[in-house]
Amino acid sequence: MASSTRASSLLLHSHKTNHFIFSLNPKKPSLFHSFPSLSSPSFSLSLSSSPSPSTSSTITRVSTVPLEYVPPAPDSNNFQQEISRLKTLRLKLSTSKTLKQKLKVLNSDSKVKHFLNTKGFERVLGSLGLGLNELFLVKCLVAAGQDHVFDMGFGEREEDGLRSSVKTALYALVEMIEKWDVNNGGSGGKEGFAKSQKGSVLVDEESGDLKKLLKILGEIEEFYDCIGGIIGYQIMVLELLAQSSVEMQTTNHSQHVHESMDCHFLEIHPPTGCDLSQSTEYASQAALWGIEGLPDLGEIYPLGGSADRLGLVDPDTGECLPAAMLPYCGRTLLEGLIRDLQAREFLYFKLYGKQCITPVAIMTSSAKNNQEHITSLCERLGWFGRGRSSFQLFEQPLVPTVSADDGRWLVRKPFVPVCKPGGHGVIWKLAYDKGIFQWFYDHGRKGATVRQVSNVVAATDVTLLALAGIGLHHGKKLGFASCKRNSGATEGINVLIEKKNLDGKWAYGLSCIEYTEFDKFGISSGPRSPDSLQAEFPANTNILYVDLPSAKLVGSTRSERSLPGIVLNTKKSVVYMDYFGNRHSVPGGRLECTMQNIADNFLNTYSSRCYKDVEDKLDTFIVYNERRRVTSSAKKKRKHADMSLHQTPDGSLLDIMRNAYDLLLQCDIDLPEVEGNDKYVDSRPPFLIFLHPALGPLWEVTRQKFHGGSISKGSELQIEVAEFLWRNVQLEGSMIIAAENIMGSTRNDENGEPILKHGHRCGRCKLHNVKVLNDGIDWSSGDNVYWKHDVRRFEALKVILHGNSEFEVNDVTIQGNHVFEVPDGHRLKITSGDPDLSC
């Protein structure tokens, strides 16, 4: 390691969830938490001062047993006691060979035993018609200390006092089932449960909720099998909460880091790498490697996040929508990803005369009906002319959110825990479990590029192609595309790790530290100063190149390694609505994995310490570019009074305009400069320019199509044509040129699916010595949403190219409002005439 490199040395060194319970006396509503009395400590919630709901809608309660004392919640210092109990249970379960043996182990657990001893509990479970596997899931949940998920929240008469509402629910269930048996000839069972009348304990809605709960529990048990399923999930939650508690009390960060990372010594350094904006010749060569290697590459999109900060809602139905459905620049964000990919494939076709269809794996989730919306969009657009077989959608499991105080699962209503996706880091294990790696191999792929849907500039110029090219050409396992980090941004940093393992060997590799983990490494997460550590480190952008066999090896390990970068971020509150319609904001979080931290599995080890030039030898690498050509995200909705455009659709649009300015300025086209974001907080952008990525996507290619002329302030230019030529064009107003067949036309394959055939019957346009003058966009309209490209216009020049048509203009001034539609198979040529245009 070069001595001049500055390093950060680290030497050896609920708001509670309320259960609302009503008194039958309307004058004295009671509000308290109810939870089962357990023989071993549980993490219970204390009384909140939140106001009670109206007492007008009381619920009939069935009472059959005497009162029972409920012990107070243990102090957080008892986390270790609970962890120890659960670890012992996990070990016993792991050594049990059959499901019946596992159930026997669970039945002997103190919490489960107490729950089973509740009058009628086992009979209720039997009446539900649950199989052995479902019983196993229920008992795992109870053993994990989360029996409050079953809390039915029945009203208590004031004279009865406090009792376990779980038991109340179960006793009521017993009576209901007994009555059903009498009235229906003893049929009972699951069917009777579902048909219970309104006012009974478990009506159709609750029965459906229970089924969904069992599905969620089953997915957690299956996916997190590498750490012990439901029990292992809760152990990890409690360990991270205990660790967070220790971190808040410790001043020796370095000792804590070493203990958590099992090493004697650890340093983090700013990584070096190729700056694509400076080493332009190497950048071009690397991008060429990327184009050549396109038949060896797949594409991976982690789209399973809930995107709560975006606040996207269907204007017609009011349904919450995932980020992939955000209408951005005239199309959804997912369509934008596919356009970028098809542009790279089109360039490959133009260079090598062969068509390449890249297989795309999309990780979805059930959050906000993510899977359904994405599937529906792909079907509606005919799978983008790529064929259904070139896509694989695989759904990540939802995981429960927990209270930061005690690790209890947050619950909206009985049987309905508050669940969210478990972070994009689950992608590697999930891809292995679902056969995605094998699917890529079947398509002949060796590596893949990974990008997130909210980053709208990742494919700009050479960034993505150079990243993939270097990874393929040099046989790397993982690569990062990075850039300068914005001050105070909620984004992690890329680092070069240097550590001495417990076996005495030295390990080196590039990795990422999430912003939520800065405190652990002694890095300030606030606004940076020139001397702060975070000022030295580049931004983690989650644009990755990954070697598929290496990623598969990690995903297939039946250990915690397959879930890289596990964190429990409790710095933000979990916001949800309970079944009374009350909004809760609870300090908490859920287990999340970070996909980029798969890098921690790719460290290279050496027998002695390396002092220089170590990065060239590593299996991991990093490339840099201008920030606006690497990352600009549309991931959060801009609030009305917000003075910052960072990570909003408004701010990312400005970066697209900046990139258009940079590109066209290199083409000797005069246009106004885009200033800083603060200039446009309350004003419009200086212009709107949208260029189809197939015009490049490399700027070196695009520059061959544009040269000379000007674009005045307040103008709009949209080019949806790949075969295009601009020579000395002056634009003052709006010009929109759109082809039906941008990169080719579709033909049905042997399966009847429409497949885009590159270069077949493309639309074409040539403009030479042309002046376009019109009133363009009505910039004063309050209805304009610029990042959606939804604007009102006074006038515009519109050219629509149908099928295999062409539009050519020479030495002409086109003034005013015009629409030229060119039929399939025709060329429209416009020249100067007397006194107007000659067509």
C-alpha positions in Angstrom: 0.0 0.0 0.0 1.4 3.3 -1.0 2.5 5.3 2.0 0.9 8.5 0.6 -2.5 6.9 0.7 -4.5 8.2 3.6 -6.1 5.5 5.6 -8.6 5.1 8.3 -6.8 2.9 10.7 -8.7 0.6 13.0 -6.0 -1.2 15.1 -6.8 -4.3 17.2 -8.7 -2.8 18.5 -42.0 1.6 19.7 -43.1 3.9 19.7 -44.8 0.7 20.6 -47.4 -1.2 18.6 -50.7 -0.8 20.4 -53.3 -3.5 20.8 -56.6 -1.6 21.4 -59.0 -3.4 23.8 -62.4 -1.9 24.7 -64.4 -2.2 27.8 -68.1 -3.0 27.5 -68.8 0.1 29.6 -69.0 2.9 27.0 -68.1 5.5 29.6 -64.8 4.0 30.5 -62.8 2.7 27.5 -59.6 0.9 28.5 -56.5 0.8 26.4 -53.7 -1.6 27.2 -51.2 -4.1 25.7 -52.0 -7.7 26.1 -49.6 -10.5 25.6 -49.2 -14.1 26.9 -47.7 -14.9 30.2 -44.6 -17.0 29.4 -42.4 -19.1 31.5 -39.3 -17.4 30.1 -38.7 -13.7 29.5 -40.3 -12.2 26.5 -39.8 -8.8 24.9 -43.1 -7.1 25.7 -44.4 -3.7 24.9 -45.3 -1.2 27.6 -48.4 1.0 27.8 -48.6 3.8 25.4 -50.3 7.1 26.0 -51.9 7.1 22.6 -55.6 8.0 22.7 -58.1 5.1 22.6 -60.4 4.7 19.6 -64.1 5.3 19.8 -66.0 2.9 22.0 -69.0 2.8 19.8 -68.0 -0.3 18.0 -67.5 -2.8 20.9 -66.7 -6.4 20.2 -68.4 -9.2 22.0 -66.0 -11.2 24.2 -66.3 -14.8 25.3 -64.8 -15.3 28.8 -64.1 -18.8 30.1 -61.0 -18.6 32.4 -59.8 -16.7 35.4 -57.3 -13.8 35.3 -53.6 -14.4 34.8 -50.7 -12.2 35.8 -48.5 -11.0 33.0 -44.9 -10.2 33.8 -43.3 -6.9 32.7 -41.1 -6.8 29.7 -37.5 -7.6 30.3 -34.8 -5.0 30.0 -32.8 -4.9 26.7 -29.8 -6.2 28.6 -31.6 -9.6 28.6 -31.1 -9.9 24.8 -28.2 -12.3 25.4 -30.4 -14.6 27.5 -33.0 -14.9 24.8 -30.3 -15.3 22.1 -28.8 -18.2 24.1 -32.2 -19.9 24.4 -32.9 -19.6 20.7 -29.4 -20.8 19.7 -29.9 -23.9 21.8 -33.2 -24.5 20.2 -31.8 -23.9 16.7 -29.1 -26.5 17.4 -31.6 -29.1 18.5 -33.7 -28.5 15.4 -30.7 -28.7 13.1 -29.9 -32.2 14.5 -33.4 -33.5 14.1 -33.9 -35.5 11.0 -37.7 -35.6 10.6 -40.5 -33.1 10.9 -42.0 -35.1 13.7 -38.7 -34.9 15.6 -38.5 -31.2 15.0 -42.1 -30.8 16.4 -41.1 -32.8 19.4 -38.2 -30.4 20.0 -40.5 -27.4 19.7 -43.0 -28.9 22.0 -40.3 -29.1 24.7 -39.5 -25.4 24.4 -40.6 -23.3 27.4 -42.5 -20.8 25.4 -44.2 -23.3 23.2 -45.0 -25.6 26.2 -46.7 -22.7 27.9 -48.7 -21.9 24.8 -49.7 -25.5 24.3 -50.9 -25.7 27.9 -53.4 -23.0 27.2 -56.9 -24.6 27.4 -58.1 -25.8 24.1 -55.1 -24.5 22.1 -54.2 -27.8 20.4 -57.8 -28.5 19.7 -58.1 -25.2 17.9 -55.1 -26.0 15.8 -56.6 -29.3 15.0 -59.9 -27.7 14.0 -58.0 -25.5 11.6 -57.0 -28.5 9.7 -53.3 -27.6 9.7 -50.8 -30.1 8.5 -47.6 -31.0 10.3 -45.6 -28.4 8.4 -48.0 -25.6 9.2 -48.0 -26.7 12.9 -44.2 -26.5 12.7 -44.3 -22.9 11.4 -46.8 -21.8 14.0 -44.8 -23.3 16.8 -41.5 -21.8 15.4 -43.2 -18.4 15.6 -44.3 -19.0 19.2 -40.8 -20.3 20.1 -39.3 -17.1 18.6 -41.3 -15.1 21.1 -43.8 -13.7 18.6 -47.0 -15.3 19.8 -48.5 -11.8 19.9 -48.9 -12.1 16.1 -51.9 -14.3 16.9 -53.4 -11.7 19.4 -57.1 -11.4 18.5 -57.5 -8.2 20.7 -60.9 -9.0 22.2 -62.6 -6.5 24.5 -62.4 -7.1 28.2 -65.0 -6.1 30.7 -63.6 -3.7 33.2 -64.3 -6.0 36.1 -62.3 -8.8 34.5 -59.1 -6.7 34.4 -56.1 -7.6 32.3 -55.7 -11.1 30.8 -53.9 -12.6 27.8 -56.0 -11.8 24.8 -54.3 -14.6 22.9 -56.0 -17.0 25.3 -59.3 -15.1 25.1 -59.2 -15.6 21.3 -58.5 -19.3 21.6 -61.2 -19.9 24.1 -63.7 -18.1 22.0 -62.5 -20.3 19.0 -63.2 -23.4 21.1 -66.7 -22.3 21.9 -67.4 -21.3 18.3 -66.1 -24.7 17.0 -68.2 -26.6 19.6 -71.3 -24.7 18.5 -70.5 -25.3 14.9 -70.1 -29.0 15.6 -73.5 -29.2 17.3 -75.3 -27.2 14.6 -73.7 -29.0 11.7 -73.7 -32.5 12.8 -70.2 -32.5 14.1 -68.7 -31.5 10.7 -66.5 -28.8 12.3 -63.1 -28.5 10.8 -61.5 -26.0 8.5 -64.7 -25.5 6.4 -66.7 -24.6 9.4 -64.1 -22.1 10.4 -64.2 -20.3 7.1 -68.1 -20.2 7.2 -68.4 -18.6 10.7 -70.8 -15.7 10.9 -69.9 -12.1 11.4 -69.1 -11.5 15.0 -67.3 -14.8 15.4 -63.6 -14.9 16.2 -62.2 -16.1 12.9 -64.3 -15.1 9.9 -63.4 -15.4 6.2 -61.1 -12.4 6.4 -59.1 -13.7 9.4 -59.0 -17.2 7.8 -57.4 -15.6 4.7 -55.0 -13.6 6.9 -53.9 -16.8 8.6 -53.3 -18.5 5.3 -51.2 -15.5 4.2 -49.3 -15.6 7.5 -48.5 -19.3 7.0 -47.2 -18.6 3.5 -44.9 -15.8 4.8 -43.6 -18.0 7.6 -43.0 -20.8 5.1 -41.0 -18.6 2.8 -38.9 -17.3 5.7 -38.3 -20.8 7.0 -37.3 -21.9 3.5 -35.2 -19.0 2.4 -33.4 -18.3 5.7 -32.6 -22.0 6.1 -28.9 -21.1 5.9 -29.2 -19.4 9.3 -31.9 -21.5 10.9 -35.2 -20.4 9.3 -37.6 -18.4 11.5 -35.6 -19.1 14.7 -32.4 -18.1 13.0 -34.0 -14.9 11.6 -35.0 -13.9 15.2 -31.5 -14.7 16.5 -29.9 -12.5 13.9 -32.4 -9.7 14.7 -31.6 -9.9 18.5 -27.8 -10.1 17.8 -27.9 -7.0 15.7 -30.0 -5.1 18.2 -27.7 -6.1 21.0 -24.7 -5.1 18.9 -26.3 -1.7 18.2 -26.8 -1.3 21.9 -23.2 -2.0 22.6 -22.1 0.4 19.8 -24.0 3.2 21.3 -22.2 2.7 24.6 -18.7 2.1 23.3 -16.1 4.6 22.4 -13.6 2.1 21.0 -15.0 1.6 17.5 -11.9 -0.2 16.2 -11.9 -2.9 18.8 -15.6 -3.5 18.2 -15.1 -3.7 14.4 -12.3 -6.2 14.8 -14.4 -8.4 17.0 -17.3 -8.3 14.6 -15.1 -9.0 11.5 -12.8 -11.6 13.2 -9.5 -10.0 12.5 -6.5 -8.6 14.3 -6.1 -5.5 12.2 -8.2 -3.6 9.7 -7.7 -0.5 7.6 -10.0 1.0 4.9 -8.4 3.0 2.0 -9.9 5.0 -0.8 -9.7 2.6 -3.8 -7.9 3.6 -7.0 -9.2 2.7 -10.4 -9.5 3.8 -14.0 -11.2 7.2 -14.4 -13.2 6.8 -17.6 -13.6 10.6 -18.0 -9.8 11.1 -18.0 -8.4 7.9 -19.6 -10.6 8.3 -22.7 -8.6 5.9 -25.0 -8.7 3.1 -22.4 -12.4 3.8 -21.8 -13.1 3.4 -25.5 -11.1 0.1 -25.5 -12.9 -1.2 -22.4 -16.3 -0.3 -23.9 -15.4 -2.2 -27.1 -14.6 -5.2 -24.9 -18.0 -4.8 -23.4 -19.7 -4.7 -26.9 -17.7 -7.7 -28.1 -18.6 -9.6 -24.9 -22.3 -8.9 -25.1 -23.1 -12.5 -26.1 -21.4 -13.6 -22.9 -23.4 -11.2 -20.7 -26.7 -11.3 -18.9 -28.6 -8.5 -17.2 -29.9 -8.5 -13.6 -32.5 -6.1 -12.2 -33.3 -6.1 -8.5 -36.8 -4.6 -8.6 -38.2 -6.1 -5.4 -37.9 -3.0 -3.2 -41.0 -1.3 -1.7 -39.9 2.2 -2.8 -41.9 3.8 0.0 -40.1 7.2 -0.4 -41.4 7.5 -4.0 -45.0 7.5 -2.8 -46.2 6.3 -6.3 -49.9 5.8 -6.5 -52.2 4.8 -9.4 -54.2 7.9 -10.1 -57.3 5.9 -11.1 -57.4 3.2 -8.5 -55.4 4.7 -5.6 -53.3 1.6 -5.5 -49.7 1.9 -4.3 -47.3 1.1 -7.2 -43.6 -0.1 -7.2 -40.8 2.1 -8.5 -40.6 0.1 -11.8 -44.0 1.6 -12.8 -43.0 5.3 -12.3 -43.9 7.2 -15.5 -40.6 8.9 -16.3 -39.7 10.8 -19.5 -42.7 9.3 -21.3 -42.4 5.7 -20.2 -42.0 3.5 -17.1 -38.7 3.2 -15.5 -38.6 -0.5 -16.4 -39.1 0.4 -20.1 -36.1 2.7 -19.8 -33.9 -0.1 -18.6 -34.9 -2.3 -21.6 -34.4 0.6 -24.0 -30.8 1.1 -22.7 -30.1 -2.7 -23.1 -31.6 -2.8 -26.6 -29.5 0.2 -27.6 -26.3 -1.8 -26.7 -27.6 -4.8 -28.6 -28.4 -2.6 -31.7 -24.8 -1.3 -31.6 -23.5 -4.9 -31.5 -25.7 -5.6 -34.6 -24.4 -2.6 -36.4 -20.8 -3.6 -35.7 -20.9 -7.3 -36.2 -24.1 -7.9 -38.3 -25.5 -10.4 -35.8 -28.5 -10.1 -33.5 -27.9 -10.7 -29.8 -30.8 -11.0 -27.3 -29.5 -10.6 -23.7 -31.3 -12.8 -21.1 -32.8 -10.6 -18.3 -33.4 -11.8 -14.8 -35.7 -9.6 -12.7 -36.0 -10.0 -8.9 -39.5 -9.0 -7.8 -41.5 -9.2 -4.6 -45.1 -9.2 -3.5 -44.8 -5.7 -2.0 -47.3 -3.4 -3.7 -48.1 -6.3 -6.1 -44.7 -5.8 -7.6 -44.6 -9.1 -9.4 -48.1 -8.7 -10.9 -47.5 -5.2 -12.1 -44.1 -6.1 -13.8 -45.5 -9.2 -15.4 -48.6 -7.3 -16.6 -46.4 -4.5 -18.1 -44.1 -7.0 -19.9 -47.1 -8.9 -21.3 -48.8 -5.7 -22.4 -45.6 -4.6 -24.3 -45.1 -8.1 -25.8 -42.1 -8.7 -23.7 -40.4 -5.8 -25.5 -40.1 -7.8 -28.7 -37.5 -10.1 -27.0 -39.6 -13.2 -26.3 -40.9 -14.5 -23.0 -38.1 -17.0 -22.8 -35.5 -14.2 -22.5 -36.9 -13.1 -19.2 -36.9 -14.8 -15.8 -38.8 -13.3 -12.9 -38.1 -14.5 -9.4 -39.8 -13.3 -6.3 -38.0 -12.5 -3.1 -39.7 -13.2 0.2 -41.2 -10.6 2.5 -39.7 -10.4 6.0 -41.2 -9.1 9.3 -40.3 -5.7 10.6 -39.3 -5.5 14.3 -39.4 -3.0 17.1 -35.9 -1.5 17.8 -36.8 -1.7 21.5 -37.3 -5.4 22.0 -37.2 -7.2 18.7 -40.9 -8.0 18.7 -42.5 -8.2 15.2 -44.7 -5.3 14.4 -48.3 -6.2 13.7 -51.1 -4.4 11.8 -53.8 -6.8 13.1 -54.1 -10.4 14.2 -52.2 -12.7 11.8 -50.8 -9.8 9.8 -47.3 -8.7 10.7 -45.8 -5.6 9.0 -43.6 -7.1 6.3 -41.3 -5.7 3.7 -38.7 -7.1 1.2 -35.5 -8.2 2.8 -33.1 -6.0 0.8 -31.5 -6.6 -2.6 -28.7 -8.7 -1.1 -31.0 -11.7 -1.0 -30.6 -11.8 -4.8 -27.6 -14.2 -4.9 -29.1 -17.0 -2.7 -32.5 -16.5 -4.3 -31.0 -16.7 -7.8 -29.3 -20.0 -6.8 -32.5 -21.4 -5.1 -34.6 -20.5 -8.2 -32.2 -21.8 -10.8 -31.4 -18.4 -12.3 -27.6 -19.1 -12.6 -28.3 -22.3 -14.5 -30.7 -20.4 -16.7 -28.0 -18.0 -17.6 -25.6 -20.8 -18.3 -28.2 -22.4 -20.6 -28.1 -19.1 -22.5 -24.3 -19.3 -22.7 -23.6 -16.4 -20.3 -20.5 -16.0 -18.1 -21.1 -12.6 -16.5 -23.8 -10.1 -15.8 -24.3 -6.4 -15.3 -26.5 -5.3 -12.4 -28.3 -2.0 -12.1 -31.2 -0.6 -10.1 -34.4 0.7 -11.8 -34.3 4.1 -10.1 -30.9 5.0 -11.5 -31.8 6.6 -14.9 -28.2 7.5 -16.1 -26.3 4.3 -15.4 -26.0 3.4 -19.1 -24.8 6.8 -20.2 -21.9 6.7 -22.7 -19.1 4.2 -21.7 -20.0 3.6 -18.1 -21.8 0.2 -18.2 -20.1 -1.2 -21.3 -16.6 -0.4 -19.9 -17.4 -1.9 -16.6 -18.6 -5.1 -18.2 -15.7 -5.1 -20.7 -13.0 -4.9 -18.0 -14.7 -7.6 -15.9 -14.9 -10.0 -18.9 -11.6 -9.2 -20.4 -9.6 -9.5 -17.2 -11.6 -12.4 -15.7 -12.6 -10.4 -12.6 -15.2 -11.7 -10.1 -16.8 -8.3 -9.3 -16.6 -4.8 -10.5 -18.0 -1.5 -9.2 -18.9 1.7 -11.2 -18.4 4.6 -8.9 -18.1 8.4 -8.8 -17.7 11.3 -6.4 -20.0 11.1 -3.4 -22.5 13.9 -2.8 -22.2 15.6 0.6 -24.7 14.2 3.1 -26.2 11.7 0.6 -27.9 8.6 1.9 -25.5 6.4 0.0 -22.6 4.1 1.0 -19.0 4.3 0.0 -16.6 2.0 -1.8 -13.5 1.1 0.1 -10.3 -0.9 -0.3 -10.2 -3.3 2.7 -6.9 -4.3 4.2 -7.0 -6.7 7.1 -5.0 -9.2 9.0 -6.9 -12.4 9.6 -6.8 -14.4 12.7 -4.7 -17.0 10.9 -2.0 -14.3 10.3 -2.7 -13.9 6.5 -3.4 -10.5 4.9 -6.6 -10.0 3.0 -7.3 -7.3 0.4 -10.4 -6.5 -1.7 -12.8 -3.8 -2.8 -16.1 -3.6 -0.9 -18.8 -1.3 0.3 -19.8 0.3 3.6 -23.4 1.3 3.8 -24.2 4.8 5.2 -26.1 3.1 8.0 -22.8 1.4 9.1 -20.6 4.6 9.1 -20.7 4.9 12.9 -19.3 1.4 13.3 -16.2 2.5 11.3 -15.9 5.9 13.0 -17.0 7.7 9.8 -19.3 10.8 10.3 -22.5 10.4 8.4 -23.3 14.2 8.4 -22.2 16.9 6.0 -18.6 16.2 5.1 -15.7 18.6 5.6 -12.6 18.6 3.4 -10.7 16.7 6.1 -13.4 14.1 6.9 -13.0 10.5 6.0 -16.0 10.3 3.9 -14.7 13.1 1.7 -12.0 10.7 0.5 -14.2 7.7 -0.4 -16.2 7.4 -3.6 -19.9 6.7 -3.7 -21.3 3.2 -3.9 -23.8 3.3 -6.8 -25.0 -0.4 -7.0 -23.9 -0.6 -10.6 -22.1 -3.9 -10.7 -20.4 -6.4 -13.0 -20.5 -9.9 -11.6 -18.9 -13.2 -12.7 -21.8 -15.7 -12.6 -19.9 -18.8 -11.5 -18.4 -16.8 -8.6 -21.8 -15.4 -7.6 -23.3 -18.8 -7.8 -20.7 -20.2 -5.5 -21.6 -17.6 -2.8 -25.3 -18.1 -3.3 -25.0 -21.9 -2.9 -23.2 -21.8 0.5 -25.5 -23.0 3.2 -24.3 -20.4 5.6 -24.5 -16.7 6.5 -22.1 -16.0 3.6 -24.9 -16.4 1.1 -26.6 -13.3 2.7 -24.0 -10.6 2.3 -24.0 -7.4 4.3 -26.7 -8.2 6.7 -27.9 -5.1 8.5 -30.7 -4.0 10.7 -31.2 -0.3 10.1 -33.3 1.1 12.9 -32.4 4.7 12.2 -35.6 5.2 10.3 -39.0 4.6 11.7 -41.4 1.9 10.3 -44.6 3.6 9.3 -47.8 1.6 9.0 -51.6 1.6 9.6 -53.2 -0.7 12.1 -56.6 -2.3 11.7 -58.3 0.6 13.4 -56.9 3.0 10.8 -54.4 4.6 13.2 -51.0 5.5 11.8 -48.0 4.3 13.7 -44.4 5.4 13.3 -42.2 3.0 15.3 -38.4 3.0 15.6 -37.5 -0.3 14.0 -36.4 -2.2 10.9 -36.0 -5.6 9.3 -33.1 -7.8 8.3 -31.7 -6.5 5.0 -28.9 -7.8 2.9 -26.8 -5.7 0.5 -26.0 -7.2 -2.9 -22.8 -5.3 -3.4 -21.3 -6.8 -0.2 -21.0 -10.1 -2.0 -17.5 -8.5 -2.6 -16.6 -9.5 1.0 -16.5 -13.1 -0.3 -13.9 -12.2 -3.0 -11.0 -10.9 -0.9 -7.6 -12.1 -2.0 -5.2 -13.3 0.7 -1.4 -13.1 0.9 1.1 -14.4 3.4 2.6 -11.0 4.0 1.4 -7.4 3.9 1.3 -5.7 0.5 2.4 -2.1 0.4 1.7 -1.0 -3.2 0.1 -2.0 -6.5 -2.2 -4.5 -4.8 -5.4 -3.5 -6.6 -4.2 -4.7 -10.0 -3.9 -8.2 -8.7 -7.3 -8.4 -7.0 -10.4 -10.3 -8.2 -12.4 -7.1 -7.6 -12.1 -3.7 -9.4 -13.6 -0.3 -9.7 -14.0 2.3 -12.5 -14.9 6.0 -12.1 -16.8 8.5 -14.3 -18.5 11.9 -13.9 -21.2 11.5 -11.3 -24.0 12.5 -13.7 -22.9 9.7 -16.1 -22.9 7.1 -13.3 -25.8 7.7 -10.9 -28.8 10.0 -10.6 -31.8 8.4 -9.0 -35.5 9.0 -9.1 -36.1 7.3 -5.8 -38.0 9.7 -3.6 -40.9 12.1 -4.2 -40.1 15.7 -4.0 -42.1 17.4 -1.2 -43.7 20.7 -1.9 -41.5 22.8 0.3 -38.3 20.8 -0.3 -35.4 22.9 -1.4 -33.3 19.9 -2.4 -33.8 18.0 -5.7 -31.3 15.2 -4.7 -32.6 11.7 -5.6 -35.9 13.1 -6.9 -37.3 12.7 -10.4 -36.9 16.4 -10.8 -33.2 16.3 -9.9 -32.4 13.3 -12.1 -34.0 15.0 -15.1 -31.6 17.8 -14.7 -28.7 15.4 -14.9 -30.1 13.9 -18.1 -30.2 17.5 -19.5 -26.6 18.0 -18.4 -25.5 14.9 -20.2 -27.3 16.1 -23.3 -25.5 19.4 -23.0 -22.1 17.7 -22.6 -22.8 15.5 -25.6 -24.1 18.1 -28.0 -21.5 20.6 -27.1 -18.9 18.2 -28.4 -20.9 18.2 -31.6 -20.4 21.9 -32.1 -24.0 22.6 -31.3 -24.6 25.8 -29.3 -27.1 25.5 -26.4 -27.6 27.0 -22.9 -25.7 25.5 -20.0 -27.6 23.7 -17.2 -26.7 25.3 -13.9 -26.8 23.9 -10.3 -30.0 22.3 -8.9 -30.7 25.2 -6.6 -31.3 27.3 -9.7 -34.3 25.2 -10.7 -36.0 24.5 -7.4 -38.8 27.0 -8.4 -38.2 27.3 -12.1 -38.2 25.2 -15.3 -35.2 23.6 -16.9 -33.4 25.6 -19.6 -34.5 23.1 -22.3 -35.9 19.5 -22.8 -33.7 17.2 -24.9 -34.5 13.5 -25.1 -32.3 11.3 -27.3 -33.0 7.7 -27.9 -30.1 5.6 -26.5 -29.8 3.7 -29.9 -28.4 7.0 -31.4 -25.3 5.7 -29.6 -25.3 4.5 -26.9 -21.6 5.4 -27.0 -21.2 9.2 -27.4 -18.4 8.4 -29.9 -21.1 7.0 -32.2 -23.7 9.7 -31.4 -21.2 12.4 -32.3 -21.1 11.0 -35.9 -24.8 11.8 -36.2 -24.9 15.3 -34.9 -22.9 18.3 -36.0 -23.4 22.1 -36.0 -26.3 24.3 -35.4 -28.0 25.5 -32.2 -30.7 24.9 -29.7 -32.1 28.0 -28.1 -33.2 28.4 -24.5 -36.7 27.0 -23.9 -36.6 24.6 -26.8 -37.6 21.0 -26.9 -36.0 18.2 -28.9 -37.1 14.6 -28.9 -35.4 12.1 -31.3 -36.9 8.6 -31.3 -35.0 7.4 -34.4 -31.7 5.4 -34.5 -30.9 6.1 -38.2 -30.6 9.8 -38.0 -28.4 12.7 -39.3 -28.3 16.3 -38.1 -26.2 18.8 -39.9 -26.4 22.5 -39.1 -29.9 22.6 -37.6 -31.1 25.6 -35.7 -34.0 24.9 -33.3 -36.1 27.5 -31.6 -39.2 25.8 -30.3 -40.3 22.2 -30.3 -39.2 19.4 -32.7 -40.3 15.8 -32.2 -39.3 13.0 -34.6 -40.6 9.6 -33.8 -40.3 6.3 -35.7 -42.5 3.2 -35.2 -39.5 1.0 -36.1 -36.7 2.7 -34.2 -34.2 -0.2 -34.4 -36.1 -2.6 -36.6 -39.4 -4.3 -37.0 -41.0 -7.4 -35.2 -41.6 -10.8 -36.8 -43.3 -13.7 -35.2 -40.9 -16.6 -34.3 -41.7 -20.3 -34.5 -43.6 -20.0 -31.2 -45.8 -17.1 -32.5 -44.0 -14.5 -30.3 -43.1 -11.1 -31.8 -39.3 -10.7 -31.9 -37.6 -7.5 -32.9 -35.3 -8.0 -35.9 -32.6 -5.4 -35.8 -32.0 -3.3 -38.9 -35.2 -4.6 -40.6 -37.4 -1.9 -42.0 -36.2 1.0 -39.8 -37.4 4.5 -40.0 -34.8 7.1 -41.1 -34.4 10.9 -40.9 -31.9 13.4 -42.3 -31.9 17.1 -41.6 -29.4 19.4 -43.4 -29.3 23.2 -43.1 -32.7 23.4 -41.5 -34.2 26.1 -39.3 -37.1 25.2 -37.1 -39.1 28.1 -35.6 -42.3 27.7 -33.5 -43.8 28.8 -30.2 -43.0 25.3 -28.6 -43.8 24.5 -25.0 -46.1 26.7 -22.9 -43.6 27.0 -20.1 -46.1 29.0 -18.0 -48.6 26.1 -17.8 -49.0 24.9 -14.2 -49.9 21.4 -15.6 -46.4 20.7 -17.0 -44.6 17.8 -15.3 -41.2 18.0 -16.9 -39.7 14.8 -15.6 -42.7 12.9 -17.0 -42.2 14.8 -20.3 -45.9 15.7 -19.9 -46.1 19.3 -21.2 -48.5 21.6 -22.9 -47.4 23.1 -26.3 -48.5 26.1 -28.3 -46.8 24.7 -31.5 -44.4 22.0 -32.6 -42.9 20.3 -35.6 -43.8 16.6 -35.4 -42.6 14.0 -37.7 -44.1 10.5 -37.5 -42.4 7.7 -39.4 -44.6 4.7 -40.1 -42.8 1.4 -40.8 -40.0 1.6 -43.3 -40.3 5.3 -44.1 -37.9 8.2 -44.4 -38.0 11.9 -43.9 -35.4 14.2 -45.5 -35.2 18.0 -45.2 -32.6 20.2 -47.0 -32.1 24.0 -46.9 -35.4 24.9 -45.4 -37.0 27.0 -42.7 -40.0 25.3 -41.1 -42.1 27.8 -39.2 -45.2 27.3 -37.1 -47.2 24.2 -36.2 -46.6 21.2 -38.5 -47.3 17.5 -38.4 -45.7 15.3 -41.1 -46.8 11.7 -41.2 -44.8 9.5 -43.6 -46.6 6.2 -44.7 -44.8 2.9 -44.6 -42.5 2.4 -47.6 -42.4 6.1 -48.5 -39.8 8.9 -48.4 -40.9 12.5 -47.7 -38.4 15.1 -49.0 -38.9 18.7 -48.2 -37.0 21.5 -49.9 -37.4 25.2 -50.2 -40.2 26.4 -52.6 -41.9 29.6 -53.7 -43.2 30.9 -51.4 -43.3 28.1 -48.9 -42.2 24.5 -48.7 -41.9 22.0 -51.6 -42.8 18.4 -50.6 
